[in-house]
Amino acid sequence: MNNTKTRIILAPLQGFTDVTFRNVYADHFSGIDEAMAPFISTMGQKRLKPSRIKDVDPEKNQKLFITPQLLGNMPEDFIFLADCLYDMGYKKINWNLGCPHSKIAKKKRGSGLLMYPDLIDDFLGRVLPKISNTLSVKIRLGRKSKKEIEQLLPVLDHYPLDEIILHPRTGEQMYTGVSDHDAFAAAMENSRHCFTYNGDITSLAAFNTVSTRFPGIHRFMIGRGILSNPFLAEQIKGIIIKKNKLLRLKAFHDALFENYQAIFSGPGHLISRMKGFWNYLGLCFSNSEKQIKNILKAKTAETYQDRVNEFFNTDPEFAG
Ligand SMILES: Cc1cc2nc3c(=O)[nH]c(=O)nc-3n(C[C@H](O)[C@H](O)[C@H](O)COP(=O)(O)O)c2cc1C
């Protein structure tokens, strides 16, 4: 398959695809063209704490092109943060209209805003004339119903947007059910904007299904699929995988561990972060449930490392 036009974008996954992950990933794998950084919440105060934007510090983000993402519903706060990001060099930013978590959605943020196209209209009308960055939106089909997008798309048509990244589920679905390809097709037909496809690309076969169904789409955002199979972007791009996959995975794992060890203050944070990765990575190993469970039960960094080393030494079956 000719993949020259295909662009793969690493999805924002809060708690996973931070700058440390992005840099280590870029050192060990290819195929990803760019990444969207996990959301930064807009806040009322006019003094920006450096900790809130350290993930998008341009000096630390030289390995992978990134688009910062903002989560919020107050135009003034959004404009303030967008301006800061512009001054840092970010000409493109993204507005998160997809976050499904009820705590956030209840406050009419993330997917919670999708039921209120008038509020989105008002927000964009106030924000877009005042920011120098260009804007894309990352959306779902709706909060409660897949039909909500029918009211939203005409609103979005009024504004200049870089693109619409659509994960075709509702917010209330969270991650259950399947991505609705028919609804994605209908959205494309009813909008003047360019679309990026996002949702459930967890294998080369899943990618082929989506790219065959949508030959006009060249931008694919992938999140969980990369966490469970870090080779996926290389497979999609047709990059020949030469070295032993297990050795590459182990080297990637060890580099992640070392880099997180250097920044987390205690072993608790370190191993819980690493276990988070195993919840995904583990999905691509066959016949290894027991050993992966053991890794997930490790209570100290030493036990964790011993169990991971032991696991790789048994030559486990990686199905990715
Ligand atoms: C743990 C986790 C954290 C996420 N964090 C964000 C986020 O910060 N911003 C965002 O727009 N989406 C976030 N998402 C949604 C993903 O970017 C993506 O839209 C979703 O996982 C579907 O794509 P996938 O099937 O390729 O994973 C998150 C998803 C997960 C599972």
The ligand as an SDF file (V2000), in Angstrom:
LIG
                    3D

 31 33  0  0  0  0  0  0  0  0999 V2000
   -6.0830    7.4500   29.3360 C   0  0  0  0  0  0  0  0  0  0  0  0
   -6.6030    8.3740   28.2780 C   0  0  0  0  0  0  0  0  0  0  0  0
   -6.3150    9.7300   28.3300 C   0  0  0  0  0  0  0  0  0  0  0  0
   -6.8010   10.6040   27.3350 C   0  0  0  0  0  0  0  0  0  0  0  0
   -6.4760   11.9360   27.3710 N   0  0  0  0  0  0  0  0  0  0  0  0
   -6.9360   12.7720   26.3850 C   0  0  0  0  0  0  0  0  0  0  0  0
   -6.5690   14.1570   26.3380 C   0  0  0  0  0  0  0  0  0  0  0  0
   -5.7940   14.6770   27.1430 O   0  0  0  0  0  0  0  0  0  0  0  0
   -7.1050   14.9110   25.3280 N   0  0  0  0  0  0  0  0  0  0  0  0
   -7.9330   14.3840   24.3620 C   0  0  0  0  0  0  0  0  0  0  0  0
   -8.3670   15.0740   23.4590 O   0  0  0  0  0  0  0  0  0  0  0  0
   -8.2470   13.0670   24.3820 N   0  0  0  0  0  0  0  0  0  0  0  0
   -7.7620   12.2640   25.3390 C   0  0  0  0  0  0  0  0  0  0  0  0
   -8.0670   10.9260   25.3000 N   0  0  0  0  0  0  0  0  0  0  0  0
   -8.7890   10.3990   24.1120 C   0  0  0  0  0  0  0  0  0  0  0  0
   -7.7850    9.9580   23.0270 C   0  0  0  0  0  0  0  0  0  0  0  0
   -7.0180   11.0390   22.5650 O   0  0  0  0  0  0  0  0  0  0  0  0
   -8.4980    9.3310   21.8270 C   0  0  0  0  0  0  0  0  0  0  0  0
   -9.4080   10.2650   21.3140 O   0  0  0  0  0  0  0  0  0  0  0  0
   -9.2540    8.0610   22.1940 C   0  0  0  0  0  0  0  0  0  0  0  0
   -8.4620    7.2270   23.0260 O   0  0  0  0  0  0  0  0  0  0  0  0
   -9.6610    7.2780   20.9380 C   0  0  0  0  0  0  0  0  0  0  0  0
   -8.5230    6.9710   20.1650 O   0  0  0  0  0  0  0  0  0  0  0  0
   -7.8100    5.5210   20.2360 P   0  0  0  0  0  0  0  0  0  0  0  0
   -8.8880    4.4880   20.0430 O   0  0  0  0  0  0  0  0  0  0  0  0
   -6.8050    5.5510   19.1230 O   0  0  0  0  0  0  0  0  0  0  0  0
   -7.1860    5.4060   21.5960 O   0  0  0  0  0  0  0  0  0  0  0  0
   -7.6180   10.0810   26.2840 C   0  0  0  0  0  0  0  0  0  0  0  0
   -7.8970    8.7080   26.2550 C   0  0  0  0  0  0  0  0  0  0  0  0
   -7.4100    7.8480   27.2230 C   0  0  0  0  0  0  0  0  0  0  0  0
   -7.7290    6.3770   27.1370 C   0  0  0  0  0  0  0  0  0  0  0  0
  1  2  1  0
  2  3  1  0
  2 30  2  0
  3  4  2  0
  4  5  1  0
  4 28  1  0
  5  6  2  0
  6  7  1  0
  6 13  1  0
  7  8  2  0
  7  9  1  0
  9 10  1  0
 10 11  2  0
 10 12  1  0
 12 13  2  0
 13 14  1  0
 14 15  1  0
 14 28  1  0
 15 16  1  0
 16 17  1  0
 16 18  1  0
 18 19  1  0
 18 20  1  0
 20 21  1  0
 20 22  1  0
 22 23  1  0
 23 24  1  0
 24 25  2  0
 24 26  1  0
 24 27  1  0
 28 29  2  0
 29 30  1  0
 30 31  1  0
M  END
$$$$
